[in-house]
């Protein structure tokens, strides 16, 4: 993907948004009742689909999972997990990342803005931001009220990456769900 950016190939979506590991995304999406396009979009944002990615703070693999989060998720949901190095194994990373995101979607009753914010910055921060906006703003104002530029961009990117993947895979969908549009944040 870096090559497409360096070459200025902005309009070549099929190159910028590869369908790598689609089988794994589909498998765990079905298992954990989450949209596979959401998983692909999140992984594209997290690592540009680089299975060997490692962040400066220690997040690993395609879905950039912190080892502590992986251990917690694996223990809570009875997933076989042998340690941090296993997060570089594509199937295992997608399994744990999918289950963790699915649990966030359950926690936030299907609201992707909250779930993506929590995946990126932690559930404790989403709680603070929700308290700060007090249920008085729309979805777009909520995103803009997030004090972290990285998380604001993260949420918007994952939402847009879903749009691109839906287009590439010829799948219908909306930018925001009715729940997300009608809710006050």
ZAVEX-580486 format. One line per 8 residues: for each residue x, y, z of C-alpha. Coordinates in steps of 0.02 Angstrom, whole numbers, plus 32768, in hexadecimal, padded with zeros to 4 digits. Layout:
! ZAVEX-580486
X:Y:Z  ...;
END
This chain:
! ZAVEX-580486
8000:8000:8000  8092:8075:801E  80BF:8064:7F66  8011:809D:7F30  8022:8137:7F9D  80D2:815E:7F60  8098:8149:7EAC  8001:81BB:7EC9;
7F88:812F:7E9D  7EFC:8177:7F08  7E71:813D:7E93  7EA8:8087:7E8B  7E3D:804B:7F1B  7E56:7F93:7EF7  7F11:7FAB:7F14  7EFE:801E:7FAA;
7E7B:7FAD:7FFB  7EB2:7EFA:7FDE  7E46:7E67:800C  7ED3:7E0C:8065  7E9F:7D88:80E3  7DE8:7D99:80B3  7DC6:7CE3:80DE  7DFD:7D01:8193;
7D98:7DA2:81A1  7CFD:7D4A:815E  7D15:7CB4:81D1  7D27:7D18:8272  7CA4:7D97:823E  7C26:7D0B:8234  7C63:7CBA:82D5  7C5A:7D5C:8339;
7BC6:7DAC:82E0  7C1E:7E44:8299  7C27:7E8A:81E9  7CC2:7E48:818E  7CD2:7EEF:8134  7CDF:7F45:81DD  7D6C:7ECF:820C  7DC8:7EEA:8168;
7DB5:7FA7:8176  7DF5:7FA7:8229  7E8B:7F3A:81FC  7EB0:7FAB:8167  7EB3:8041:81DB  7F14:7FEA:8264  7FA2:7F9C:8200  7F83:7FB8:8146;
7F67:7EFA:814B  801B:7ED8:817E  801D:7E37:81E4  80C9:7E62:8228  809E:7F12:8261  80D7:7F45:830F  80B0:7FEF:8357  8126:8054:83C4;
80B6:802D:845A  80B5:7F71:8437  8013:7F51:83D6  802D:7EBF:835F  7FF1:7E76:82BC  7F66:7E9E:8242  7EEB:7EDF:82C2  7F72:7F2E:8330;
7F44:7ED8:83D1  7F9E:7EFE:8473  7FDC:7E5D:84C7  7F7E:7E8A:8567  7EDB:7EA0:8505  7EFA:7DFB:84AC  7F16:7D9F:8551  7E7A:7DED:859D;
7E0E:7DC7:8504  7E50:7D15:84F2  7E31:7CEE:85A9  7D84:7D3E:85B0  7D46:7CE8:8511  7DA5:7C43:8521  7E16:7C5C:8489  7EB6:7BF6:847F;
7F44:7C75:8488  7FFB:7C4E:84A3  8044:7CFC:84B8  8073:7D9F:8462  80D4:7D50:83D1  8035:7CF7:839C  7FEB:7DA2:8371  8055:7D9E:82D3;
7FF6:7D02:8299  7F6F:7D42:8224  7EE1:7CCF:8258  7F02:7CE3:8313  7F0F:7DA0:8306  7E6C:7DAD:82A6  7E17:7D36:8320  7E48:7D9A:83BA;
7E2F:7E44:8367  7D85:7E10:8324  7D4B:7DD1:83CC  7D89:7E6D:8424  7D33:7EE1:83A8  7C95:7E77:83B2  7C95:7E8B:846F  7CA6:7F47:845B;
7C15:7F48:83E0  7BAE:7EE9:8462  7BE1:7F62:84EC  7BAF:7FF8:8482  7B11:7FA7:843C  7B4D:7FA6:8388  7B8F:8058:8385  7C2D:8056:831D;
7C64:8106:834E  7C73:80CF:8403  7CBB:8023:83D8  7D40:806A:8362  7D6C:80F1:83E0  7D7F:806E:8468  7DE7:7FFC:83F8  7E5D:808C:83D5;
7E65:80EC:8479  7E16:8079:84FA  7D66:8067:8543  7D91:80D8:85D6  7DAE:8169:855F  7D0A:814C:8504  7CB2:8155:85AC  7D04:81FE:85CF;
7CD9:8243:8524  7C24:820C:8534  7C18:8261:85DD  7C63:82FF:8593  7BE6:830A:8502  7B56:82DB:8575  7AE4:8291:84F1  7ACA:833A:849D;
7B25:832D:83F6  7B12:82CE:8353  7B8C:824A:8313  7BF9:82C3:82B1  7C05:833F:8340  7C31:82AF:83B5  7CC3:827C:8346  7D00:8330:833D;
7CF3:833F:83FC  7D6F:82B1:8417  7E0A:8307:845C  7E86:8292:8405  7EA8:82BC:834F  7EE5:8209:8332  7E41:81BD:8370  7DD6:8239:830E;
7E34:820A:8270  7E31:8152:829D  7D73:814C:82AC  7D58:81AE:820B  7DD6:8142:81AD  7D8A:809D:81E3  7CDD:80DC:81B1  7D1F:8114:8106;
7D82:8074:80EE  7CDF:8014:8108  7C94:807B:8079  7D28:8052:8007  7D22:7F98:8030  7C65:7F94:8016  7C7F:7FE1:7F6B  7D0B:7F69:7F3C;
7CAA:7ED1:7F7A  7C03:7F0F:7F34  7BAF:7F08:7FDF  7B27:7F7F:8015  7B33:7FE6:80B1  7B26:8093:80FA  7BAC:8109:813C  7B54:8112:81E5;
7AC9:809F:821F  7A1F:80E3:8251  7A50:80C5:8307  7AEF:812A:82F1  7A98:81B6:8291  7A02:81C9:8305  7A60:81BA:83AA  7A93:8250:8411;
7B45:8241:8450;
END
